């Protein structure tokens, strides 16, 4: 290979090396971008999984509380049924007792009437009317005494009625708590995070694939650059004693300096900064080199 061809080949290889280095830089940036994206999505997935675990723990606790509330509600509902059954039986005894003593009025009403009549006696000033009131009280007390069994039954019915009312109240309270506990938004949030995990995993897989693709491209370009550098070294050896090579190397060095300066100037232009005389000369120098 003569000097002229060697120099032309040297220029060509040098240009290809510069292009490959730019390409490698671009690929590396994209490769790192997708690696960071993959890691960021991985972090998001871990956070979603942690949240799901917390929600699952809350859900288990809620279920335990709900089971306890249902147990209390069912206990009081059973008590209500049991008390209602008892009061039905006692009411049958009451009806039979009323028939047995031929009583037309509830014993509790008899006592109430006796109390009212005794109050009237206390304020009555007419002797005859007072006497009649006392006779009526005497008769009522006799009937009340004879129907003590009825009074006992009535009292038991009254107590059972109170117990039924209280048990029913408790059952309703626990039923309301059961409804409040069951009406929980945890399930909806749980499903939302599950969906997020599925979607984020899909994005992470795509990001990882992009990273692998750019990694492979980087390896291929790096190998290509290695071969070009070997050719470059070979040509450098061929032209090492040639003055033209030294001139060319100086020119390449100057070109690199001007390009570096011009890149800084262009950055200034982008940021709308004021240019110096040196900046303008650097741009002009770049135009001359490219021309």
Beta strands, then each sheet from edge to edge (+ up, - down):
end
